[in-house]
């Protein structure tokens, strides 16, 4: 494993020769009128029209000529190629007949007669799939040698895609058989090379599934076993990796009477010793087209950056020293508005050449009430560095460790803006040689070991005047220099205050500098405050706020009330109760004043201190005061109405929508399902922040209903934690308000999330509490969904009688509410209870009833129909109708993927693996179970993982990897025993029946 394997070249037969160049071969094939394929059935096309290649012997003749790439084949060679040592008596005549027929099909001059034989001539590069693959393999080798693994993998993927089933399928003769062996071996070598690069780039979890299937198909191929061991080890599955070695050693001894080759044995020893060199890939680069290879996240530097030359030099030298040091850390501290971020961004841009592997940036929102959580930031950083979502662990400690590992060997600059304290940023520090961190904060980080601390003060008078002049224009300032000096002095030489004042003046061509200076002079109390310590920032903001037009000032005040990290244009329009176009004009004018930032096209955000100031202005200036509550009510209405529209698309016919609190302000409407889901997930943080905020604003009913229709945010696993926090906030507020309906719905949603996380006992308790509250409030939503949830949990726990009782109660409640989709859900869940208790026929019948009800509502690809298909697939599997079960579950799989439901995507893969087992397709079962483990990483809980491991073990056992199977079963048994799950008994049976190595 120490050396880097080369991309294998095609094993040539002696008669092959190659005209042309690799560059020509890599060109697109639209200029090639005649094309041939032998990496599958022997086929020919003229442009896109398929040509007849005749009988099997005629195709054998064409293949023999094509694979000689222009060299003449004598009649004797062709007869030997087609028939071997026992040709028919009229073999020569047959060869001539086949050649004649081919000549009529192909272009003139392509099949030529020469010296008593034949040749295929005049084909341009790219006309034969074998030569295309060879050129792609060469290109991949060059890219790999240059360190561009993303491109190399992509090219090899294109090359491998040209194989279309069995090589020379259906072609007779000894020559074809020899070529099949040769070209299949080449394919495997290319595949091994691509898989090796997968592991180099850290895609070990994804590679396990493919390697599991390949080792089953080619059990004696040790290189595949070696790659599988490494992939498992890097996925944290050391016992399974060692079990692969044990399986391999036993197989080689039984089949060939030999020991594993030294490379495999050495890998086993390195795994036993936990060799650090195995822990991480040798090259860590991002996946192509998914995330950038080198992040470039720095915000744009301001074009009018002025002064601070000593700080620029000082910080630049510290960052330049990162090469050869463990880590360079600089922390800038100062009051808000002093220009910390502007300076840091400017220095970071100047230092980009020192950090060729990229720059990361995050606003940690440390001055606000909801500072960014380090684990969330690490997830974002890991994605930007090319780590797939499935490989990102849950805990802060694991994410921090993976983050440092990914940065090892890279030279990356991390700009951590607006930090709360040292504790927040410690997990975000790279900690590796060649990397650096640049931090800004309102506080001095004296407790940050090894940091280079910089205290940033106000500008000098000369720097302040220079900045003012750059913004306003030299011509206007030159004639009024004294007035300009008065302005910057009144601003306290704070860069943000200067920028606000200068921007106002620059936007008003009829004003002179003296006019602006006079306006500032009229506000003596504000100017005094501007120079008064901690009040300086507020005074600076007051200067800009006082110059706003009334409609701008109202927008500034009201938009600051929302808690989300940013706000969309449509949501801002709801807060302001204005048309979207007018809102955009207002917001853009506020961006011009630097009181608002443009986070992205159509999205806006406040600096956290500006938001606090805007809220203070709202409390002081908004008249009547009730308009503040009205603005937040409109925002909640907008989110609830729009999320309800998304919910309706995902769950058509669902009666829940009829039981929601009424709204006075409309939301967005959608005709496209993907756009609806895009809106929901892009607004997740802002939407859930509105729920938490509304809990204390007397808007409880709408807040909890937003949780109900936003359940996809919790189910997807992407926003589960914030969703749970929102549930907790609403529960607390509802208890204080004595609102049983709101508390019941919040507990119902919380129960649902606990079940998804595999916390079944807590989920059942919470569902019981919800139901009691729902009965008190006579809430049809909770009275139906809570027993449905209780039934599902009881089913998971093996309490089948209780499950049936709960689900029957749910079924009655759904019917009383005339909720057809809810009734269908209960029927499908009852189907699973019948299935678990041996009533297979009724289980199928109940599932079919549920699916029929979903389909009657014209759900198409809706999420609820996927649930029905899932239940039906399980019942059909138990009934032995495996083909139909596979098709049904595959339909469900596609629906769950489209709905972005990771949990059910992974669980459906698990169920398809069970179908493969029932059909005795162990290889496919193991591969599907491995895919399920990847998808379910970090979601679903241990109980579901143990079930997948059990099925994976059965698949592995079926392909002869018994030691690895036992490792999977032992892990599953440990999980089941710790939770008291009844499945433990079945796993013990599997382990006791497994052969002893």
C-alpha angles and dihedrals in degrees: 000000000000097000124065109243115228123236102263119246121222112277102241129216113225096255096056122110130167128222124194131023137293090242091059091046091055092056121106115272100230089104091056109090096183120048134175135198129198100157088093126357113358104259141166132199135188102210100315097332115104117231127212112254094186132217125358092262091048090052088048089056092049092048093050090053095044094051090054088061098215102333116126116250115207120228090250091053091050093048090051090047093052102038110010120206096347108051120172119260093254096043095126092051090048092052090051091049093050091048091050092052093048091049090058092052099044129066117279113276096017097103108044133182115226136164093347092310142073140251139183108231141170098038114148121229113282094032095111122053093219092059091045089055091049091053092047090050089052091049090050091051091053092048091049092049089052090052095249098131094162091062093040092053092047092051093048089049089056090048094050091048089066091071106093108187123298115006112249088001113204094003112135130212140069094271092057091048092052091048092049090057092045097048095042090053089051091051091053092049091052090046091051090050091052092047090049088056090047088060092044088058095049098255092131098129092053092046095056094075094051093044092049090057093043094051089052091051094044104027096169096050102107097189090063090049090051092052091047091052091051093046092051092046092052089048089060094256100120096153091054091048091055090045089057088058092050091049091049095048092051093047094049091048093049097043105032106011092236138115124243115278118265095258092059093045091048091052090052091054092048090052091049089052092045089234106205088218089070097049098081136028116263091233124035114195132148126264112262117260092000104078133356116271091220114029115223102185102148113128115240114279115239112259092221097054107156138189125337087117095151091051092046090053094044096048093041091056092050092051093045088056091062090094107089094013128099090239139331115221126183123179121196117201132185146115121297114280095025092114103255095143094043091052094044093050091047093050091045092054091050090051096049092106090061090056106048093165094066149272127263124202135186136168102223092194089220096160094058133077093255108048116188114270114239092227091056092048091048090052090053092046093049091052091049089052092055103264112145117234091245090061096051110102125220106237127076092234094052093046092050091050092049090046092055090046093051090050093049108116093012129105105222132159117217117200110197105190127196098003121190098212143324093276091061095053103037094087089049096058114107097222094196135109115270096024128103139192125212114195134190124194143152089238132061110249098219089152093059104102116228095004122145102230123211124185109206116208132184120291124273114254091254093050091046092051091047091053092047090049094050091054099040098035131257094252094060094044099043094070094043104039095142092052089048090053088051090053097051091044090052087052089058088239088280108151095220092050091048092049092051094048093045093047091054090051094045090053092053110061092180093062123087124211088252090058090055091045090051091051090053091046090055090060098061095156091054092048090050089051090047089066095041112103115250092010092062095093093048090050090050091052090046089059092057094040092053091057095054121109112248094257091049092049092052091052091048092052100044098043090056090064095074117091100209121114088247139349133232123233092248092051091047089053088056092050091050095037090227135127114272095247093052090046092052091051090050095047093047090052089053089050088055090057091051089237090112132033128220102230093183136329105308095006129095137187141181127231101250094247092048089052090054090050092048090053091050088052090050091053091047103037111022111110124224093025090219088072089078091060091042091054092052090045090055091049092052090046090052093050093045094047093047095044088049089056090053090047090051091054092049095042110026116191093020110150093208087088090063091058099053125111112269118254129211098197119064127233135210122289127216136204095177119068095208092052090050092053091043089057093048095050096041090052094044099109095043093044095050091044087056089053092053092045094047091055088077098037102071091258096109100134094054092042093055091043088055087057090051096053092037093057091119087071089061097039094051093063091228098099100017097124096050089045091054091048089052090052090052092050093051093046090054093047092046091052090051091049094043090234106155095181094054093044092048094052092046091051090048091055091045090051090052092053092047089054091051089051090053094248092133101164092052091044092054092049092049092048089052091052090048092052093051090051092045091054090050091050093039088231111171092199096059095034090061104031098043096060088042088057091045090052093052092051092046089052091053090049093051093246092135099167091052090045092054091047093051094045093048088053090050091048091054092048093050091049092048087054092046087235103156097180090048090050089050090052092053091047091052091049091048087052089061092051090052089048092052091051096050099259094127100159093051089044090059091045094051092047091049090051090052094048091047091054091050092048091048088064089058092241095161105180094354120148097243092055087056089057089053093049089049093055092045091050091055092051093047090050091055090047089056095246091128100160092054090042091054092050092047094049091046089056089051091048093056091048093051091048091051090049091050092236104154096180096056092037088059095041091051090053087053091052092048087053088056090053090052089051091051088053091047092245096139096167094055090043093055092046093050092047090051090052089050091054090053094049093045094050107133096004137076100036134251097293093062091044090053091053091052091048090053092055091043089054091051091051092048091048088053092057094047099260092124099153092053089046091055091051090055092048093048091054091047091048091052090053094046093047094049090054096039091240117169090227088078090081093058092048092051088054091052092050094047092050094049114105118252112246 
